[in-house]
Amino acid sequence: MNLIIPMAGRGSRLRPHTLTVPKPLVSVAGKPIVQRLVEDLAAMTPRRFDNIAFIIGDFGPQVEEDLLKLADSLGAKGHIRHQDTPLGTAHAVWCAQEFLEGETVVAFADTLFRADFNLDDGSDGHLFVKRIEDPRQFGVVVLNAEGVITEYAEKPEVPVSDLAMIGIYHFKDAAGLKREIGQLIENGEQKGGEYQLPDALRALTEQGVKFVPGEVNAWMDCGNRKVTVETNGRVLEFMGKDAKVHPGATVENCQILPPCEILPGAVLRESVIGPRVTVGSGTVIVRSNIQDSLIGEHTHIEGAYLHGAMIGSHAKVKRTAGDLSLGDFSEIQ
């Protein structure tokens, strides 16, 4: 089975945190988003991945090496493919076209989820969806009476369904998807200057391919700062007792309210930390109160009251309160 991970997006909605780090490499609960996604998929999927293809931008050789090691750690062969121009979701998948054959999972690396990954029903594939209150900012699917997907709508102003696609797709045989994406690109069928994956899915559905919705128990978006902080908290809650103060962290005269992930090398003094806080390696926090926040590595925080904050690495925060959003190598006091 193949796994394709498109992750070349610019992550503009998560700025300033993506000015120095690609969005899929932003850490949530102590691990990069893409690592959590791939490990979660490997744990949930009943069959082993043989190939994992990462579709990236110009992320540098160290990132490529780390991604290949991630695939190897899961018993798969890793592959790096580049999407040099942002031409849409279908084009991103097309960059790994040689892996669009046989059983394939496509997972966009800006979301984490928990699901019943039962892939052995009588359908041709699964599009994982989540019911949401306001579907106007999402692509949604419409089902018939038998629970089979019949229609697709992109950000409908008048809601036709509350089943939002979360960016995780399973195909029993991806050869048809390869054919339809190829035709989109050959014919130049773009919307807003991009080749859209739902257009290929729609063509397959019209040809009689039977897709059904995959059941999602939890969908944790990482699209912007607010939801990324919320996702950090939810992942810590899922981790439960595994979220902890790690050996090598220093804690003096502090109250730690779980769940928290305090990584090795962190130094906490005279502070209240938690619940739902991640503190990166080498970060120093003194005389502060921090709740529901995501703190990077080698950052110094002193005299701060933070709630719902996202602080990058190598930053400095002094005598500040609120739901702060501060990028890497930045300072506020």
N, C-alpha and C positions, 0 to 999 in steps of 0.2 A: 504494500500500500504506500502511496506517495502523499506527502504533505507539502503544500505550497504556502509560504508565508510572505505576502506582499507587505513591505515595510519601508518603502522609499518616500513616503509622504513627508511634506515639510513640517507638519505639526504646528501651523501658524496659530491655531487657537490655544496652544499651550505655551506661547511665549510669555515671559522671557526664558522659560526653562528649556526651550528647544533651540535657543540661539547657539548654544555650545554643545548640546547633546541631542542626537536624533530622538524623536518621541519614543520609538520602541525600546530605546536604551535607558529611558528614565526609570529610576528604581521605584518600586512600590513594595512596601513591607520587606525591604532588604534585597530584592532581586529585580533586575531589569524586566520591564513588562513583557518583552518577547520571550525571555527565559521562562517566566511564569506561565505564559500562554502555551508554549511548546511542551513543557513538563506536564501541565494540566491535561493537554490533549493526549499525550502519551499514556497518562494514567487512566483517562476515561475511555479511550478507544479500545475495543476488545481485541484488535489485531495490531501487531507491531508495524511501525513505519519502516519501510526499507530505504526510502529516500526522503530527505527534507531539503527543499529548495528555498533559500532566502532571497527575496527580491529587494535589493537595497539601492541607495544612492551612493554618492562618494563618501563613504563612512571611514575609509582608511584601512590599512592592512591589519591593524590590531583587532578591529571589530570583526573583520572577516575571519580571522583566526579563531576568535572567541566563539563565533557562530558555528564554525565547523566543529569545534570541540564540544559544543552543546549537542549537536546532532550525534556525534560519536558517543557521548555519554549515555545516549538513549538507544544505542545499538543500531543507529541509522547512518547512512552515507550522506554527508552534508554537501550542498552545492550552493555556490554564490552566483547570482545573476544580477545584472544591473539594469535599472530603469533610469536612463539618463535624462529623459524628458517626461514631465508629469502629464501623461495622456489618458488618464482615467483608470478605473478599476479593471476593466476588461484587458486593457493594454498591459497592466501590471501582471496579471495572470499569464498573459501571452508571453511574457519574458521568460517563463519557465515552460514553454510549450512542449518540450520533449518529455515532460513529466505529466502531461495531460493524456494519460492512457491508463486503463485499468482503474482499480479503486483508488480514489483520490479525495483528500480533504483540502479545501482552501480556507485559510483563516487569516483575516486581516489583523495586523498586530497593533490594534489600538483599543482592544477590548479584552476583558477577562470574563469567564463565565463558569457556571456549574450546570451540568446537564445530564440527563439520562441518555447516554450515547449508545442506544440500542439501534444498530444499523442493519439488522437482519430481517426486516419485514419484506413485504412484497413490492415495495416501491423501487423507483430507479435512482432515488437519492433523497437527501434531506436538506432543507434550508432552515437553519435554526433561527427561531423568532421569539420575541418576548412581547406580551401584551402591555401596552403603555396607554396612559391617559390622553396624551396629546401627540398624535402621530404625524403632525404636519411637517416635522423636520426630519422625517425618516422615510426610507423606502419601505413599503408595506406590501403584504400579499393578501389575496382574497381566496377563500376556500369554497369548494362546492359541498353538497350535502354529505359526500363520502369522506370529507377531510382532505381532499387533494387540492393542491394549489392550481388555480385557474387564471389568475390575473396578477399583474404587478403594477404598482403605482409609486412614483417617486415624489416624495414630499407633497402629498395631495392637500390642496387648500381646503377642499371639502372632503373630510375623512370618509374613505370607503372601507376601511378596516382598521383595527387597533393592533394588528400583528406586525410589529416592526422587525425587519431583517437586521441581525446583529453582526453580520460579516463573517459567519461560519457556514461553510457549505460542504456537503458530502455527496460524492457521485459514485455510483456503483461502477460506471465506466465513463471516464472523462473524455473519451474520444469524440463524442458528440459536442461537448463544450468546446473542444479544440477546433472542431470544424466551424461552429457558429461564430466564435471569436475571430477566426481567420477570415470569415466572410465579412464581418463588420469592418475589419481593418482593410481588407482588399477593396471594399466598396466605399471606404471613407465615411461610414455611417457614424458620425459624431453627434453628441449633444453638448452644447456649451464648450466645444473644442476638445471633448474627451470621448473615449470609447467606454460605454457603460456596460458593466456586467449584467444588470437586469435585462438588457436588450437581447443578450445571448440566451439567457434563461427563458425569456418570453418566447423566443423562436423555438426552443426545444419543447416547451409546453404546448405550443400550437401544433407541433409535429406529433403529439401524443405521448411525450415523455412524462412520466408520472413522478412528480416531486411532492413530498409531504412535509409538513412542518416538524422540525425537531423540537422536543420539549426542553425548555430552558428553565432551570430552577432559580438561577441568579445571573443577572447581567450587570457587569461592572465596567462602565465606560471610562476611558482615559482620554477623552477628547479635549477637555480644558482643565484649568487648575482646580476649579471647585469639585468637579466630579472625580478627578484624580485623587484628591484628598479623601473624598468619600470612599473611593475604591480602596485606598490604603487602609482605611478603618475596617471595611468589610472583610478584606483579606485577613487582617489581623484577627478578626472575630472567627473566621473560618479556621485559622491556624490554632486558635484556642491556647492550650498549654504549650504548644510549640512556639508561640510568640513569647519572647522572654528577654531577660538581661543575659547576654552571652558572656561566657568566660573571657576575660581580657578587658571588659568594661569596668570603669571605676565609678562607684556610687557612694557618695558621702553625704549623710544628713539629708536624704531625699525620701520622698514618698512616691512610689511607683504604682500607678493605678492600671492594672491590666485590662485589655491586652496591649502590650507594647513590644516593640522589637528594638532593643538597644544593642547595637552591633559592637564587636570587639574594638577596643581603642577609644571608645567614647568615654568622656569624663563628665559626670553629673555631680554638682555640689549645691546643697541648700536649695533644692528645687522640688516642685511637684510636677511629675511627668505622667501624662495619661489622663483618661484612657485613650486608646487608638492613636498612638504616637509611634513613629519610626524615627530613630536617631542614627545617623550614619557613622561609620568608623572615623575616629579621630576628631569628632565634634566635641566641643566643650560648652556646657550649659551651666551657668552660675546664677543663683538667686532669681530663678524664673519659674513661671507657671505656664505649662504648655499642654494643650488638649487638642485632640482631633487634628493632628498636624503631621506633616511629612518634612523631615529635616535631612539635608544632604550630608556629605562627608567634609571633615576638616573645616567646619563652620564654628564660629564663636558667637554665643548668645549670652547676654548678661542683662539682668534687670528687665526682662521682657515678660509680657503676658500675651500669649498667642493662642488663638482658637481658630481652627480651620485654616491654618497657615501652610504655605508651601515655600520652603527656603532651600535654595540651591547649595552647592558645595563651595567651599572656600569663601563663604560670605561672612559678614559681621553685622550683628544686630544688637543694639544697646538701647535700653530705656524706651522700648516701643511696645505698643499694644495693638491688638486687632487681628483680623484675618489677612495677614500680610502675604504678598506674593513677591518674592525676591529671587532673582536669578543668580547663577554662579558668579563668583568674584565681585559681588556687589556689597554695598555697605549702607546701613541706615541707622541713625541714632538721634 
